[in-house]
Amino acid sequence: MSKTKIIIVGASHGGHQSILELTRQYQNIDIKLFEAGDFISFMSCGMELYLENSVTDVNDVRNFRPEDVEKLGAEIYNNHEVTAINSENKTVTVKDVKTGHEKKYNYDKLILSSGVTPNQLPVPGNDLENVYLMRGKDWATKIKAKLEDPTVKNITVVGAGYIGVEAVEASVKAGKHVTLIDMIDRPLGNYLDKDMTQLINQELLNKGVTVVTNVQITRYEGDENNQVVAVQTNEGEYPSDLVIQAAGIQPNTDWLKGTIDLDEKGWIKTDEYLRTNLPDVYAVGDAVLAYSIPAQTKMPIALASVVRREARYIAAHLFEKTPAVPFSGVVGSSALSVFDYHFATAGLNTTIAKKVGVTIKTAFYQDTLRPDYVPNQMGNPNVYASLAYDPQTHRVLGGAVLSTHDITAQGNVLSLAIQQKLSLEDLAQADFFFQPGFDRQWSLLNLAAQHALGEPRF
């Protein structure tokens, strides 16, 4: 009996999870995974830990080693780029990027996890030496070398999202003077509402970061040796021995144009079963429009937690003519440390809600971690919570928590509340533990929901 041929494109979280699920659930399958890059499954989300010397080795910052999944029966090909799909013959064209040789491979099922690429700003000077990107192993090792170079004194980070803020913190800890530049009005403005970004902005300033927002970068200035020396904006110039670009991402889907249905920005469209327009071709991951539970629409959500759930779903239903249930969707949850602060966020905030056309109300709550009789210096810092909810039904649609104490696990509570479609009333009386060494008589999210409902302060 011939084996079912399954081809996977991309070796990051989606490719890894697909192999784990397929080899666990099925027999008599032939799995081939193709990855265009040289290094298999580098975890860019672990780059900051590497830059701060908090990992065992750069070669360990990965999802898996090829030999680990090959033991499960899959074949892994690095330096092999899938360049085309022929749905009629059910083949993919694969190019060996080192030799240029092309070969066609047959598939019965094809799973696309092609991922995204970082944006390079289209400004003069973007090809200068020492203008870097913040993604992948090669860029990680280059940035690390610059952080250890005493002649590099001024670093400019372009982009104040998660990746940019991580680059800022690593650079400051390496003893550099850092300028953070973004065209939006506040750091992390796409992830947190203003009540929290004000705290983050002040924390960056306290750590010596020059924060420049609401500006346009016009060019990167170079010297006679083609080395970057400054970043020019419409409001001033900033000396720069190194520029780290973290200005967003774009889907790696140019090779799919005319074959796979994409939206106007290049994101892959799928149906409720994560199927593309081509028969037996599925798509997961950062390049796919994911179904958002709180927004009730599809949108880009580039998170490892999202793609792993998508891959798990596809594997479970891969051989059903019509899957028994549609993919249930995701909340979109994440967390980050910014020097002494730690935050977690889930679902919608005002920025995302506006983009997708969802009407929300928000409430911001501040308290202390533990009862008032515990002084701040004995471990009772301020804690902050925000909630976004449907003004008509009070259904919780988003939220965030922040503190100098690590309360990010509360973000998982928020995510579950959103996924299970709880209301403010549900959250206000949800049964959580109390012990004064850890929290208050009512938990932080209880209190935040009670505050949103207009109840007297506890």
Secondary structure, DSSP 4 states (H G I P E B T S, - for coil): -PPEEEEEE--SHHHHHHHHHHHHH-SSEEEEEE-SSSSTTB-GGGHHHHHTT-SS-GGG-BS--HHHHHTTTEEEESSEEEEEEETTTTEEEEEETTT--EEEEE-SEEEE---EEE----STTTTSBTEEES-HHHHHHHHHHHHT-TT--EEEEE--SHHHHHHHHHHHHTT-EEEEE-SSSSTTTTTS-HHHHHHHHHHHHHTT-EEE-S--EEEEEE-TTSBEEEEEETTEEEE-SEEEE---EEES-GGGTTTS-B-TTSPBP--TTSB-SSTTEEE-STTBEEEETTTTEEEE---HHHHHHHHHHHHHHTT-SS-SS----B--EEEEEETTEEEEEEE--HHHHHHHT---EEEEEEEESS-TTS-GGGT--EEEEEEEE-TTT-BEEEEEEEESS--TTHHHHHHHHHHTT-BHHHHHH------TTT--SS-HHHHHHHHHTTPPP-
